[in-house]
Amino acid sequence: MTRQFTFALVFSPSELERRYYKDRVDNIVVMSDQGLRVQLPLRRLGPFITSLGVRGRFLLTLDQHNQFISLQKTAEL
């Protein structure tokens, strides 16, 4: 049984740089559309980083033990 969460995320390039390199943040917490706070490793956003930072709506899939399965971008913002 998997669990899925949808959420919007917008990080500018400078904010990503600050969080990842300066603050050395390993995880981010997002508020899902379902009203739950979800934590995920910042490194999972790597495939979605562009020159504009990270912008989009995402679908996070976890297994029954809340372990990461996948993160998909579903729309641009």
C-alpha positions in Angstrom: 0.0 0.0 0.0 1.4 3.4 -1.0 0.6 6.9 0.1 0.6 9.9 -2.2 0.9 13.5 -1.4 0.6 16.5 -3.7 2.1 19.9 -3.0 3.3 23.1 -4.7 6.9 24.2 -4.2 8.7 27.4 -5.3 12.4 27.9 -4.4 14.5 30.6 -6.1 18.0 29.8 -7.1 19.4 31.9 -4.3 17.1 30.3 -1.7 18.2 26.8 -2.8 21.8 27.9 -2.6 21.4 29.3 0.9 19.5 26.3 2.2 21.7 23.6 0.6 25.2 25.2 0.8 25.1 27.8 3.5 22.6 26.5 6.0 23.4 22.8 5.1 19.8 21.8 5.3 19.2 18.1 4.6 15.4 18.1 4.7 12.6 20.4 3.8 9.1 20.3 5.2 6.2 21.0 2.9 2.5 21.4 3.6 0.6 18.9 1.3 -2.7 19.7 -0.4 -4.1 17.1 2.0 -3.2 19.3 5.0 -0.3 17.2 6.3 3.3 18.3 6.8 5.6 16.1 4.8 9.4 16.0 5.2 11.6 15.0 2.3 15.3 15.1 1.7 16.4 18.3 -0.2 18.5 16.1 -2.5 15.4 14.6 -4.0 14.7 17.9 -5.7 17.9 17.6 -7.7 16.3 16.5 -10.9 13.9 19.4 -10.8 16.4 22.3 -10.3 16.7 24.7 -13.2 18.1 28.1 -13.7 14.9 29.4 -12.2 15.3 27.2 -9.1 12.5 24.8 -8.3 9.0 25.7 -9.4 6.1 23.3 -9.7 3.4 21.0 -8.4 4.7 17.6 -7.2 3.4 14.2 -6.5 5.3 12.3 -3.7 4.8 8.6 -3.3 5.8 6.8 -0.2 5.5 3.1 0.8 3.6 1.7 3.8 6.6 2.5 6.0 6.8 6.1 4.8 9.9 5.4 2.8 10.5 7.3 -0.5 9.3 5.7 -3.7 9.2 8.6 -6.2 8.8 12.3 -6.7 7.2 13.5 -9.9 6.6 17.0 -11.2 3.0 17.3 -12.3 2.8 20.9 -13.4 4.8 24.1 -13.9 4.1 27.1 -11.7 
